[in-house]
Amino acid sequence: MKIAVDIDGVLADQVAAALKFIEEEYGLKYLKSDIDRARWTFEGKELWSEIGRRLADAEYTLNLPLIEGSQWGIRYLAHHEVFVVTARRPNAEEATRRWLNIHFPTLKGYYRARTGEKQKIPSDVLVDDLDLNIVEFVKSDPERRGILFLHPWSINCTDIEDYSDQVSYCPQWDGVVKAIDDIDRRG
Ligand SMILES: [Mg+2]
């Protein structure tokens, strides 16, 4: 089975790193639970453009923390064709590939796709932390399955509930692995 896996929010704990630089650089303290939508802003600044700027710095990107259980999950799924699909910009690609080689050596590919365009990548399953990506993916083919890796920012007023037979909601990696085993068993 072909399984596309998002990086930020699924493999890399990007928000943990962001909360740290927001505190260090702006003196502002937020919690993960404060980040309650994809386009979250603080003091007029867009979180994801702040992150995008820092991802161009190889040192920042190489030091990103892991989402708990992600290494175990990717290793467990290594008998499938598992690859990443990320909206990170090309200026982050070299450091991102190095980070992936260090932490996830079994991954079999690297694709870039904008948010809401991940359905263009050939895959049977998409694991992503944004409903916007999951909805477009499952909508594109009734055979496709989406796994929404649930964080406080994952739900953004999409019609994801209309695709409940194609979508699983998993807040942790053990749930992701279980959902993929189920999809695999049912063929
Ligand atoms: Mg993501």
Backbone and ligand atoms as CSV (ligand in chain L), in Angstrom:
chain,resi,resn,atom,element,x,y,z
A,1,MET,N,N,0.831,-1.198,0.000
A,1,MET,CA,C,0.000,0.000,0.000
A,1,MET,C,C,0.871,1.257,0.000
A,2,LYS,N,N,0.415,2.264,-0.737
A,2,LYS,CA,C,1.153,3.536,-0.754
A,2,LYS,C,C,0.605,4.462,0.328
A,3,ILE,N,N,1.491,4.920,1.182
A,3,ILE,CA,C,1.075,5.769,2.313
A,3,ILE,C,C,1.872,7.063,2.303
A,4,ALA,N,N,1.173,8.180,2.114
A,4,ALA,CA,C,1.812,9.496,2.149
A,4,ALA,C,C,1.677,10.068,3.557
A,5,VAL,N,N,2.794,10.555,4.082
A,5,VAL,CA,C,2.813,11.067,5.453
A,5,VAL,C,C,3.310,12.514,5.439
A,6,ASP,N,N,2.542,13.370,6.074
A,6,ASP,CA,C,2.915,14.776,6.238
A,6,ASP,C,C,4.086,14.874,7.236
A,7,ILE,N,N,4.841,15.949,7.172
A,7,ILE,CA,C,5.958,16.096,8.125
A,7,ILE,C,C,5.529,16.893,9.363
A,8,ASP,N,N,5.149,18.151,9.168
A,8,ASP,CA,C,4.874,19.011,10.323
A,8,ASP,C,C,3.557,18.653,10.994
A,9,GLY,N,N,3.639,18.321,12.267
A,9,GLY,CA,C,2.454,17.912,13.021
A,9,GLY,C,C,2.224,16.418,13.005
A,10,VAL,N,N,3.010,15.679,12.182
A,10,VAL,CA,C,2.850,14.229,12.099
A,10,VAL,C,C,4.175,13.521,12.446
A,11,LEU,N,N,5.267,14.000,11.849
A,11,LEU,CA,C,6.599,13.478,12.188
A,11,LEU,C,C,7.370,14.469,13.061
A,12,ALA,N,N,7.312,15.747,12.694
A,12,ALA,CA,C,8.037,16.803,13.418
A,12,ALA,C,C,7.074,17.589,14.299
A,13,ASP,N,N,7.500,17.806,15.539
A,13,ASP,CA,C,6.666,18.592,16.458
A,13,ASP,C,C,6.978,20.084,16.250
A,14,GLN,N,N,6.489,20.572,15.095
A,14,GLN,CA,C,6.787,21.945,14.678
A,14,GLN,C,C,6.214,22.976,15.661
A,15,VAL,N,N,5.027,22.694,16.188
A,15,VAL,CA,C,4.393,23.661,17.087
A,15,VAL,C,C,5.169,23.780,18.403
A,16,ALA,N,N,5.721,22.673,18.900
A,16,ALA,CA,C,6.544,22.752,20.120
A,16,ALA,C,C,7.732,23.673,19.882
A,17,ALA,N,N,8.372,23.533,18.716
A,17,ALA,CA,C,9.516,24.398,18.382
A,17,ALA,C,C,9.068,25.850,18.238
A,18,ALA,N,N,7.895,26.064,17.656
A,18,ALA,CA,C,7.392,27.427,17.451
A,18,ALA,C,C,7.054,28.099,18.780
A,19,LEU,N,N,6.424,27.352,19.688
A,19,LEU,CA,C,6.089,27.939,20.995
A,19,LEU,C,C,7.366,28.388,21.699
A,20,LYS,N,N,8.454,27.634,21.485
A,20,LYS,CA,C,9.740,27.968,22.097
A,20,LYS,C,C,10.307,29.263,21.495
A,21,PHE,N,N,10.301,29.385,20.145
A,21,PHE,CA,C,10.887,30.615,19.579
A,21,PHE,C,C,9.986,31.831,19.818
A,22,ILE,N,N,8.687,31.614,19.933
A,22,ILE,CA,C,7.794,32.747,20.231
A,22,ILE,C,C,8.100,33.276,21.640
A,23,GLU,N,N,8.360,32.351,22.548
A,23,GLU,CA,C,8.679,32.778,23.916
A,23,GLU,C,C,10.052,33.453,23.983
A,24,GLU,N,N,11.041,32.833,23.304
A,24,GLU,CA,C,12.406,33.376,23.362
A,24,GLU,C,C,12.531,34.715,22.644
A,25,GLU,N,N,11.864,34.824,21.475
A,25,GLU,CA,C,12.074,36.024,20.658
A,25,GLU,C,C,11.074,37.137,20.926
A,26,TYR,N,N,9.848,36.755,21.332
A,26,TYR,CA,C,8.824,37.779,21.531
A,26,TYR,C,C,8.394,37.908,22.988
A,27,GLY,N,N,8.904,37.008,23.847
A,27,GLY,CA,C,8.533,37.037,25.258
A,27,GLY,C,C,7.075,36.706,25.505
A,28,LEU,N,N,6.472,35.934,24.589
A,28,LEU,CA,C,5.052,35.581,24.722
A,28,LEU,C,C,4.922,34.089,24.994
A,29,LYS,N,N,4.083,33.756,25.957
A,29,LYS,CA,C,3.918,32.351,26.331
A,29,LYS,C,C,2.561,31.837,25.876
A,30,TYR,N,N,2.566,30.823,25.024
A,30,TYR,CA,C,1.320,30.185,24.602
A,30,TYR,C,C,1.412,28.690,24.866
A,31,LEU,N,N,0.247,28.063,24.875
A,31,LEU,CA,C,0.184,26.611,25.021
A,31,LEU,C,C,-0.208,26.005,23.682
A,32,LYS,N,N,0.083,24.711,23.532
A,32,LYS,CA,C,-0.323,24.000,22.319
A,32,LYS,C,C,-1.837,24.149,22.097
A,33,SER,N,N,-2.585,24.108,23.189
A,33,SER,CA,C,-4.048,24.197,23.074
A,33,SER,C,C,-4.523,25.580,22.606
A,34,ASP,N,N,-3.655,26.591,22.682
A,34,ASP,CA,C,-4.013,27.920,22.159
A,34,ASP,C,C,-4.030,27.934,20.629
A,35,ILE,N,N,-3.269,27.042,20.008
A,35,ILE,CA,C,-3.156,27.027,18.537
A,35,ILE,C,C,-4.374,26.275,18.006
A,36,ASP,N,N,-5.483,26.979,17.809
A,36,ASP,CA,C,-6.754,26.306,17.584
A,36,ASP,C,C,-7.245,26.359,16.141
A,37,ARG,N,N,-6.401,26.777,15.215
A,37,ARG,CA,C,-6.771,26.720,13.794
A,37,ARG,C,C,-5.503,26.746,12.938
A,38,ALA,N,N,-5.653,26.345,11.669
A,38,ALA,CA,C,-4.486,26.241,10.783
A,38,ALA,C,C,-3.836,27.609,10.562
A,39,ARG,N,N,-4.665,28.632,10.403
A,39,ARG,CA,C,-4.109,29.973,10.144
A,39,ARG,C,C,-4.075,30.792,11.432
A,40,TRP,N,N,-3.413,30.271,12.424
A,40,TRP,CA,C,-3.343,30.924,13.728
A,40,TRP,C,C,-2.386,32.119,13.667
A,41,THR,N,N,-2.763,33.212,14.334
A,41,THR,CA,C,-1.894,34.387,14.370
A,41,THR,C,C,-1.640,34.803,15.817
A,42,PHE,N,N,-0.504,35.444,16.057
A,42,PHE,CA,C,-0.239,36.057,17.356
A,42,PHE,C,C,0.281,37.473,17.088
A,43,GLU,N,N,-0.340,38.436,17.749
A,43,GLU,CA,C,0.019,39.848,17.569
A,43,GLU,C,C,0.179,40.228,16.096
A,44,GLY,N,N,-0.765,39.799,15.289
A,44,GLY,CA,C,-0.758,40.145,13.868
A,44,GLY,C,C,0.220,39.344,13.018
A,45,LYS,N,N,0.927,38.400,13.635
A,45,LYS,CA,C,1.881,37.591,12.863
A,45,LYS,C,C,1.275,36.219,12.585
A,46,GLU,N,N,1.440,35.762,11.337
A,46,GLU,CA,C,0.948,34.435,10.968
A,46,GLU,C,C,1.937,33.386,11.417
A,47,LEU,N,N,1.460,32.436,12.212
A,47,LEU,CA,C,2.368,31.407,12.731
A,47,LEU,C,C,3.130,30.706,11.618
A,48,TRP,N,N,2.401,30.325,10.535
A,48,TRP,CA,C,3.072,29.505,9.516
A,48,TRP,C,C,4.054,30.295,8.660
A,49,SER,N,N,3.880,31.609,8.545
A,49,SER,CA,C,4.929,32.356,7.828
A,49,SER,C,C,6.148,32.541,8.737
A,50,GLU,N,N,5.911,32.660,10.051
A,50,GLU,CA,C,7.040,32.708,10.996
A,50,GLU,C,C,7.836,31.392,10.938
A,51,ILE,N,N,7.117,30.293,10.906
A,51,ILE,CA,C,7.778,28.985,10.834
A,51,ILE,C,C,8.514,28.839,9.499
A,52,GLY,N,N,7.856,29.229,8.417
A,52,GLY,CA,C,8.453,29.112,7.079
A,52,GLY,C,C,9.786,29.843,6.986
A,53,ARG,N,N,9.839,31.005,7.600
A,53,ARG,CA,C,11.072,31.791,7.591
A,53,ARG,C,C,12.190,31.027,8.307
A,54,ARG,N,N,11.865,30.419,9.445
A,54,ARG,CA,C,12.894,29.714,10.219
A,54,ARG,C,C,13.327,28.402,9.569
A,55,LEU,N,N,12.414,27.774,8.811
A,55,LEU,CA,C,12.764,26.506,8.151
A,55,LEU,C,C,13.871,26.679,7.112
A,56,ALA,N,N,14.083,27.903,6.653
A,56,ALA,CA,C,15.177,28.168,5.706
A,56,ALA,C,C,16.535,28.080,6.404
A,57,ASP,N,N,16.526,28.095,7.734
A,57,ASP,CA,C,17.755,27.993,8.529
A,57,ASP,C,C,17.985,26.508,8.850
A,58,ALA,N,N,19.056,25.950,8.272
A,58,ALA,CA,C,19.299,24.504,8.401
A,58,ALA,C,C,19.416,24.077,9.863
A,59,GLU,N,N,19.994,24.927,10.689
A,59,GLU,CA,C,20.170,24.546,12.084
A,59,GLU,C,C,18.813,24.391,12.784
A,60,TYR,N,N,17.910,25.305,12.498
A,60,TYR,CA,C,16.553,25.209,13.064
A,60,TYR,C,C,15.902,23.898,12.615
A,61,THR,N,N,15.958,23.645,11.324
A,61,THR,CA,C,15.276,22.484,10.749
A,61,THR,C,C,15.871,21.161,11.238
A,62,LEU,N,N,17.214,21.113,11.334
A,62,LEU,CA,C,17.871,19.874,11.777
A,62,LEU,C,C,17.606,19.567,13.246
A,63,ASN,N,N,17.234,20.574,14.020
A,63,ASN,CA,C,17.020,20.371,15.453
A,63,ASN,C,C,15.550,20.234,15.847
A,64,LEU,N,N,14.667,20.090,14.863
A,64,LEU,CA,C,13.241,19.989,15.204
A,64,LEU,C,C,12.949,18.718,15.997
A,65,PRO,N,N,12.130,18.849,17.054
A,65,PRO,CA,C,11.779,17.657,17.838
A,65,PRO,C,C,10.793,16.754,17.094
A,66,LEU,N,N,10.722,15.513,17.553
A,66,LEU,CA,C,9.849,14.514,16.922
A,66,LEU,C,C,8.480,14.474,17.603
A,67,ILE,N,N,7.462,14.131,16.836
A,67,ILE,CA,C,6.163,13.799,17.414
A,67,ILE,C,C,6.304,12.434,18.097
A,68,GLU,N,N,5.798,12.353,19.305
A,68,GLU,CA,C,5.927,11.127,20.083
A,68,GLU,C,C,5.361,9.925,19.322
A,69,GLY,N,N,6.145,8.854,19.281
A,69,GLY,CA,C,5.688,7.622,18.638
A,69,GLY,C,C,5.907,7.570,17.139
A,70,SER,N,N,6.358,8.669,16.538
A,70,SER,CA,C,6.458,8.704,15.073
A,70,SER,C,C,7.538,7.760,14.532
A,71,GLN,N,N,8.671,7.660,15.234
A,71,GLN,CA,C,9.734,6.765,14.744
A,71,GLN,C,C,9.279,5.307,14.812
A,72,TRP,N,N,8.632,4.959,15.926
A,72,TRP,CA,C,8.090,3.606,16.066
A,72,TRP,C,C,7.069,3.332,14.943
A,73,GLY,N,N,6.178,4.271,14.700
A,73,GLY,CA,C,5.123,4.098,13.706
A,73,GLY,C,C,5.678,3.902,12.299
A,74,ILE,N,N,6.635,4.736,11.915
A,74,ILE,CA,C,7.204,4.641,10.561
A,74,ILE,C,C,7.982,3.335,10.395
A,75,ARG,N,N,8.671,2.919,11.450
A,75,ARG,CA,C,9.395,1.642,11.405
A,75,ARG,C,C,8.408,0.484,11.264
A,76,TYR,N,N,7.315,0.545,12.016
A,76,TYR,CA,C,6.286,-0.506,11.987
A,76,TYR,C,C,5.691,-0.640,10.579
A,77,LEU,N,N,5.562,0.490,9.882
A,77,LEU,CA,C,4.909,0.498,8.565
A,77,LEU,C,C,5.888,0.280,7.406
A,78,ALA,N,N,7.130,-0.065,7.729
A,78,ALA,CA,C,8.184,-0.098,6.700
A,78,ALA,C,C,7.934,-1.121,5.585
A,79,HIS,N,N,7.029,-2.089,5.800
A,79,HIS,CA,C,6.723,-3.058,4.735
A,79,HIS,C,C,5.792,-2.456,3.682
A,80,HIS,N,N,5.250,-1.272,3.972
A,80,HIS,CA,C,4.461,-0.537,2.969
A,80,HIS,C,C,5.381,0.450,2.256
A,81,GLU,N,N,4.842,1.061,1.170
A,81,GLU,CA,C,5.608,2.123,0.515
A,81,GLU,C,C,5.239,3.448,1.194
A,82,VAL,N,N,6.033,3.838,2.161
A,82,VAL,CA,C,5.733,5.040,2.947
A,82,VAL,C,C,6.666,6.167,2.514
A,83,PHE,N,N,6.084,7.323,2.190
A,83,PHE,CA,C,6.884,8.474,1.760
A,83,PHE,C,C,6.301,9.743,2.339
A,84,VAL,N,N,7.063,10.835,2.305
A,84,VAL,CA,C,6.538,12.081,2.859
A,84,VAL,C,C,5.981,12.976,1.756
A,85,VAL,N,N,4.984,13.772,2.155
A,85,VAL,CA,C,4.461,14.830,1.292
A,85,VAL,C,C,4.328,16.067,2.175
A,86,THR,N,N,5.037,17.117,1.785
A,86,THR,CA,C,5.123,18.295,2.650
A,86,THR,C,C,4.916,19.579,1.858
A,87,ALA,N,N,4.369,20.561,2.553
A,87,ALA,CA,C,4.204,21.891,1.953
A,87,ALA,C,C,5.409,22.790,2.271
A,88,ARG,N,N,6.435,22.233,2.937
A,88,ARG,CA,C,7.625,23.047,3.203
A,88,ARG,C,C,8.213,23.553,1.894
A,89,ARG,N,N,8.769,24.757,1.931
A,89,ARG,CA,C,9.297,25.359,0.705
A,89,ARG,C,C,10.609,24.707,0.274
A,90,PRO,N,N,10.975,24.872,-1.012
A,90,PRO,CA,C,12.227,24.259,-1.504
A,90,PRO,C,C,13.468,24.699,-0.724
A,91,ASN,N,N,13.448,25.898,-0.158
A,91,ASN,CA,C,14.644,26.344,0.577
A,91,ASN,C,C,14.855,25.565,1.884
A,92,ALA,N,N,13.888,24.750,2.268
A,92,ALA,CA,C,14.033,23.912,3.466
A,92,ALA,C,C,14.321,22.457,3.113
A,93,GLU,N,N,14.346,22.161,1.809
A,93,GLU,CA,C,14.355,20.739,1.419
A,93,GLU,C,C,15.637,20.006,1.816
A,94,GLU,N,N,16.779,20.630,1.625
A,94,GLU,CA,C,18.037,19.922,1.910
A,94,GLU,C,C,18.121,19.531,3.384
A,95,ALA,N,N,17.881,20.486,4.275
A,95,ALA,CA,C,17.947,20.189,5.716
A,95,ALA,C,C,16.836,19.222,6.115
A,96,THR,N,N,15.667,19.347,5.482
A,96,THR,CA,C,14.549,18.439,5.789
A,96,THR,C,C,14.909,17.009,5.410
A,97,ARG,N,N,15.508,16.836,4.236
A,97,ARG,CA,C,15.910,15.486,3.818
A,97,ARG,C,C,16.949,14.896,4.768
A,98,ARG,N,N,17.873,15.734,5.229
A,98,ARG,CA,C,18.885,15.256,6.189
A,98,ARG,C,C,18.219,14.836,7.494
A,99,TRP,N,N,17.301,15.667,7.978
A,99,TRP,CA,C,16.577,15.360,9.222
A,99,TRP,C,C,15.805,14.041,9.067
A,100,LEU,N,N,15.183,13.843,7.917
A,100,LEU,CA,C,14.421,12.604,7.674
A,100,LEU,C,C,15.345,11.393,7.621
A,101,ASN,N,N,16.501,11.532,6.956
A,101,ASN,CA,C,17.443,10.409,6.869
A,101,ASN,C,C,17.942,9.981,8.242
A,102,ILE,N,N,18.119,10.964,9.126
A,102,ILE,CA,C,18.600,10.656,10.477
A,102,ILE,C,C,17.516,9.932,11.284
A,103,HIS,N,N,16.302,10.448,11.245
A,103,HIS,CA,C,15.258,9.932,12.149
A,103,HIS,C,C,14.349,8.877,11.520
A,104,PHE,N,N,14.225,8.889,10.196
A,104,PHE,CA,C,13.269,7.993,9.520
A,104,PHE,C,C,13.932,7.355,8.290
A,105,PRO,N,N,14.969,6.534,8.515
A,105,PRO,CA,C,15.734,6.014,7.368
A,105,PRO,C,C,14.945,5.083,6.449
A,106,THR,N,N,13.782,4.567,6.905
A,106,THR,CA,C,13.032,3.632,6.047
A,106,THR,C,C,12.099,4.330,5.050
A,107,LEU,N,N,11.950,5.642,5.141
A,107,LEU,CA,C,11.044,6.346,4.222
A,107,LEU,C,C,11.516,6.216,2.776
A,108,LYS,N,N,10.535,6.115,1.844
A,108,LYS,CA,C,10.897,5.783,0.466
A,108,LYS,C,C,10.680,6.909,-0.536
A,109,GLY,N,N,10.513,8.122,-0.085
A,109,GLY,CA,C,10.354,9.190,-1.069
A,109,GLY,C,C,10.037,10.519,-0.421
A,110,TYR,N,N,10.138,11.577,-1.247
A,110,TYR,CA,C,9.911,12.937,-0.759
A,110,TYR,C,C,9.156,13.704,-1.831
A,111,TYR,N,N,7.940,14.138,-1.499
A,111,TYR,CA,C,7.158,14.937,-2.433
A,111,TYR,C,C,6.818,16.276,-1.791
A,112,ARG,N,N,6.728,17.280,-2.638
A,112,ARG,CA,C,6.323,18.591,-2.184
A,112,ARG,C,C,4.965,18.895,-2.792
A,113,ALA,N,N,4.015,19.365,-1.969
A,113,ALA,CA,C,2.696,19.762,-2.465
A,113,ALA,C,C,2.150,20.824,-1.538
A,114,ARG,N,N,1.513,21.819,-2.125
A,114,ARG,CA,C,0.932,22.877,-1.297
A,114,ARG,C,C,-0.228,22.339,-0.464
A,115,THR,N,N,-0.554,23.062,0.597
A,115,THR,CA,C,-1.717,22.725,1.409
A,115,THR,C,C,-2.963,22.744,0.522
A,116,GLY,N,N,-3.758,21.668,0.620
A,116,GLY,CA,C,-4.971,21.545,-0.195
A,116,GLY,C,C,-4.705,20.961,-1.575
A,117,GLU,N,N,-3.422,20.586,-1.851
A,117,GLU,CA,C,-3.096,19.991,-3.159
A,117,GLU,C,C,-2.390,18.641,-3.019
A,118,LYS,N,N,-2.454,18.084,-1.827
A,118,LYS,CA,C,-1.733,16.830,-1.589
A,118,LYS,C,C,-2.373,15.640,-2.303
A,119,GLN,N,N,-3.639,15.835,-2.767
A,119,GLN,CA,C,-4.312,14.772,-3.519
A,119,GLN,C,C,-3.639,14.512,-4.861
A,120,LYS,N,N,-2.765,15.420,-5.309
A,120,LYS,CA,C,-2.080,15.237,-6.600
A,120,LYS,C,C,-0.985,14.176,-6.518
A,121,ILE,N,N,-0.574,13.835,-5.309
A,121,ILE,CA,C,0.484,12.835,-5.131
A,121,ILE,C,C,-0.151,11.442,-5.141
A,122,PRO,N,N,0.364,10.519,-5.988
A,122,PRO,CA,C,-0.248,9.186,-6.053
A,122,PRO,C,C,-0.051,8.411,-4.747
A,123,SER,N,N,-1.157,8.101,-4.067
A,123,SER,CA,C,-1.090,7.389,-2.800
A,123,SER,C,C,-2.458,6.817,-2.455
A,124,ASP,N,N,-2.479,5.746,-1.665
A,124,ASP,CA,C,-3.746,5.160,-1.215
A,124,ASP,C,C,-4.231,5.800,0.072
A,125,VAL,N,N,-3.264,6.206,0.908
A,125,VAL,CA,C,-3.587,6.751,2.234
A,125,VAL,C,C,-2.800,8.046,2.417
A,126,LEU,N,N,-3.429,9.019,3.091
A,126,LEU,CA,C,-2.712,10.231,3.499
A,126,LEU,C,C,-2.863,10.393,5.018
A,127,VAL,N,N,-1.735,10.597,5.694
A,127,VAL,CA,C,-1.750,10.920,7.121
A,127,VAL,C,C,-1.343,12.386,7.231
A,128,ASP,N,N,-2.236,13.230,7.765
A,128,ASP,CA,C,-1.974,14.672,7.788
A,128,ASP,C,C,-2.689,15.280,8.990
A,129,ASP,N,N,-2.173,16.412,9.475
A,129,ASP,CA,C,-2.790,17.035,10.654
A,129,ASP,C,C,-3.759,18.160,10.296
A,130,LEU,N,N,-4.054,18.359,9.003
A,130,LEU,CA,C,-5.028,19.382,8.627
A,130,LEU,C,C,-6.199,18.771,7.864
A,131,ASP,N,N,-7.411,19.088,8.318
A,131,ASP,CA,C,-8.616,18.589,7.649
A,131,ASP,C,C,-8.671,19.024,6.178
A,132,LEU,N,N,-8.141,20.217,5.874
A,132,LEU,CA,C,-8.169,20.740,4.496
A,132,LEU,C,C,-7.495,19.757,3.532
A,133,ASN,N,N,-6.367,19.203,3.956
A,133,ASN,CA,C,-5.647,18.248,3.114
A,133,ASN,C,C,-6.371,16.909,3.022
A,134,ILE,N,N,-6.900,16.453,4.146
A,134,ILE,CA,C,-7.583,15.153,4.179
A,134,ILE,C,C,-8.847,15.188,3.299
A,135,VAL,N,N,-9.613,16.269,3.390
A,135,VAL,CA,C,-10.857,16.372,2.617
A,135,VAL,C,C,-10.568,16.329,1.112
A,136,GLU,N,N,-9.610,17.139,0.647
A,136,GLU,CA,C,-9.299,17.155,-0.789
A,136,GLU,C,C,-8.814,15.783,-1.248
A,137,PHE,N,N,-8.069,15.105,-0.387
A,137,PHE,CA,C,-7.506,13.796,-0.722
A,137,PHE,C,C,-8.604,12.739,-0.883
A,138,VAL,N,N,-9.487,12.627,0.108
A,138,VAL,CA,C,-10.517,11.579,0.026
A,138,VAL,C,C,-11.586,11.917,-1.028
A,139,LYS,N,N,-11.837,13.211,-1.220
A,139,LYS,CA,C,-12.796,13.671,-2.220
A,139,LYS,C,C,-12.362,13.284,-3.640
A,140,SER,N,N,-11.051,13.199,-3.852
A,140,SER,CA,C,-10.515,12.961,-5.195
A,140,SER,C,C,-10.712,11.520,-5.661
A,141,ASP,N,N,-11.017,10.593,-4.734
A,141,ASP,CA,C,-11.141,9.177,-5.092
A,141,ASP,C,C,-11.820,8.434,-3.936
A,142,PRO,N,N,-12.971,7.785,-4.205
A,142,PRO,CA,C,-13.678,7.110,-3.101
A,142,PRO,C,C,-12.902,5.935,-2.497
A,143,GLU,N,N,-11.869,5.457,-3.210
A,143,GLU,CA,C,-11.066,4.348,-2.685
A,143,GLU,C,C,-9.992,4.831,-1.696
A,144,ARG,N,N,-9.746,6.107,-1.713
A,144,ARG,CA,C,-8.669,6.637,-0.875
A,144,ARG,C,C,-9.109,6.788,0.576
A,145,ARG,N,N,-8.135,6.664,1.486
A,145,ARG,CA,C,-8.413,6.811,2.911
A,145,ARG,C,C,-7.527,7.906,3.497
A,146,GLY,N,N,-8.132,8.679,4.405
A,146,GLY,CA,C,-7.396,9.750,5.067
A,146,GLY,C,C,-7.330,9.513,6.566
A,147,ILE,N,N,-6.184,9.802,7.142
A,147,ILE,CA,C,-6.048,9.721,8.596
A,147,ILE,C,C,-5.691,11.111,9.099
A,148,LEU,N,N,-6.625,11.698,9.862
A,148,LEU,CA,C,-6.382,13.035,10.403
A,148,LEU,C,C,-5.666,12.886,11.741
A,149,PHE,N,N,-4.413,13.341,11.769
A,149,PHE,CA,C,-3.636,13.317,13.018
A,149,PHE,C,C,-4.104,14.519,13.839
A,150,LEU,N,N,-4.847,14.238,14.884
A,150,LEU,CA,C,-5.605,15.278,15.592
A,150,LEU,C,C,-4.778,16.124,16.552
A,151,HIS,N,N,-4.759,17.412,16.263
A,151,HIS,CA,C,-4.185,18.421,17.164
A,151,HIS,C,C,-5.257,19.497,17.356
A,152,PRO,N,N,-5.015,20.456,18.270
A,152,PRO,CA,C,-6.032,21.510,18.454
A,152,PRO,C,C,-6.301,22.338,17.190
A,153,TRP,N,N,-5.385,22.349,16.221
A,153,TRP,CA,C,-5.540,23.149,14.994
A,153,TRP,C,C,-6.034,22.329,13.790
A,154,SER,N,N,-6.387,21.063,14.011
A,154,SER,CA,C,-6.660,20.176,12.869
A,154,SER,C,C,-8.000,20.419,12.176
A,155,ILE,N,N,-8.997,20.901,12.912
A,155,ILE,CA,C,-10.348,21.053,12.368
A,155,ILE,C,C,-10.575,22.517,11.980
A,156,ASN,N,N,-10.870,22.767,10.691
A,156,ASN,CA,C,-10.976,24.136,10.174
A,156,ASN,C,C,-12.214,24.349,9.312
A,157,CYS,N,N,-13.390,23.985,9.834
A,157,CYS,CA,C,-14.638,24.241,9.100
A,157,CYS,C,C,-14.647,23.679,7.679
A,158,THR,N,N,-14.218,22.454,7.484
A,158,THR,CA,C,-14.371,21.803,6.184
A,158,THR,C,C,-15.593,20.881,6.275
A,159,ASP,N,N,-15.910,20.191,5.155
A,159,ASP,CA,C,-17.020,19.234,5.183
A,159,ASP,C,C,-16.497,17.811,5.437
A,160,ILE,N,N,-15.473,17.693,6.289
A,160,ILE,CA,C,-14.841,16.384,6.549
A,160,ILE,C,C,-15.848,15.353,7.056
A,161,GLU,N,N,-16.883,15.798,7.777
A,161,GLU,CA,C,-17.872,14.856,8.321
A,161,GLU,C,C,-18.651,14.135,7.221
A,162,ASP,N,N,-18.704,14.724,6.025
A,162,ASP,CA,C,-19.392,14.067,4.906
A,162,ASP,C,C,-18.610,12.860,4.371
A,163,TYR,N,N,-17.368,12.693,4.816
A,163,TYR,CA,C,-16.519,11.612,4.294
A,163,TYR,C,C,-16.143,10.636,5.397
A,164,SER,N,N,-17.045,10.478,6.397
A,164,SER,CA,C,-16.683,9.714,7.596
A,164,SER,C,C,-16.301,8.266,7.295
A,165,ASP,N,N,-16.833,7.695,6.195
A,165,ASP,CA,C,-16.464,6.300,5.883
A,165,ASP,C,C,-15.045,6.203,5.311
A,166,GLN,N,N,-14.427,7.332,4.957
A,166,GLN,CA,C,-13.064,7.312,4.412
A,166,GLN,C,C,-12.022,7.881,5.374
A,167,VAL,N,N,-12.482,8.428,6.496
A,167,VAL,CA,C,-11.568,9.179,7.366
A,167,VAL,C,C,-11.485,8.572,8.764
A,168,SER,N,N,-10.271,8.480,9.294
A,168,SER,CA,C,-10.066,8.120,10.704
A,168,SER,C,C,-9.440,9.311,11.417
A,169,TYR,N,N,-9.761,9.442,12.689
A,169,TYR,CA,C,-9.219,10.541,13.499
A,169,TYR,C,C,-8.307,9.932,14.562
A,170,CYS,N,N,-7.029,10.303,14.546
A,170,CYS,CA,C,-6.092,9.689,15.487
A,170,CYS,C,C,-5.233,10.757,16.160
A,171,PRO,N,N,-5.309,10.856,17.479
A,171,PRO,CA,C,-4.476,11.839,18.175
A,171,PRO,C,C,-3.062,11.345,18.447
A,172,GLN,N,N,-2.792,10.046,18.190
A,172,GLN,CA,C,-1.465,9.491,18.479
A,172,GLN,C,C,-1.066,8.454,17.435
A,173,TRP,N,N,0.227,8.135,17.432
A,173,TRP,CA,C,0.734,7.228,16.402
A,173,TRP,C,C,0.213,5.788,16.518
A,174,ASP,N,N,-0.050,5.320,17.749
A,174,ASP,CA,C,-0.563,3.941,17.837
A,174,ASP,C,C,-1.927,3.831,17.142
A,175,GLY,N,N,-2.721,4.886,17.204
A,175,GLY,CA,C,-3.997,4.906,16.496
A,175,GLY,C,C,-3.819,4.938,14.987
A,176,VAL,N,N,-2.815,5.660,14.518
A,176,VAL,CA,C,-2.531,5.727,13.075
A,176,VAL,C,C,-2.189,4.332,12.555
A,177,VAL,N,N,-1.309,3.652,13.280
A,177,VAL,CA,C,-0.875,2.308,12.870
A,177,VAL,C,C,-2.059,1.341,12.853
A,178,LYS,N,N,-2.918,1.436,13.873
A,178,LYS,CA,C,-4.093,0.571,13.950
A,178,LYS,C,C,-5.033,0.839,12.763
A,179,ALA,N,N,-5.238,2.109,12.451
A,179,ALA,CA,C,-6.123,2.480,11.338
A,179,ALA,C,C,-5.568,1.945,10.010
A,180,ILE,N,N,-4.255,2.032,9.825
A,180,ILE,CA,C,-3.646,1.548,8.575
A,180,ILE,C,C,-3.736,0.023,8.497
A,181,ASP,N,N,-3.531,-0.677,9.616
A,181,ASP,CA,C,-3.703,-2.124,9.641
A,181,ASP,C,C,-5.132,-2.507,9.245
A,182,ASP,N,N,-6.102,-1.770,9.729
A,182,ASP,CA,C,-7.513,-2.019,9.389
A,182,ASP,C,C,-7.771,-1.825,7.901
A,183,ILE,N,N,-7.251,-0.741,7.353
A,183,ILE,CA,C,-7.428,-0.447,5.915
A,183,ILE,C,C,-6.797,-1.564,5.093
A,184,ASP,N,N,-5.622,-2.008,5.509
A,184,ASP,CA,C,-4.869,-3.044,4.812
A,184,ASP,C,C,-5.642,-4.370,4.843
A,185,ARG,N,N,-6.203,-4.704,5.987
A,185,ARG,CA,C,-6.929,-5.971,6.165
A,185,ARG,C,C,-8.186,-6.004,5.305
A,186,ARG,N,N,-8.889,-4.859,5.258
A,186,ARG,CA,C,-10.134,-4.807,4.482
A,186,ARG,C,C,-9.859,-4.726,2.977
A,187,GLY,N,N,-8.601,-4.457,2.617
A,187,GLY,CA,C,-8.207,-4.380,1.203
A,187,GLY,C,C,-8.825,-3.204,0.546
L,1,MG,MG,MG,1.152,19.291,8.796
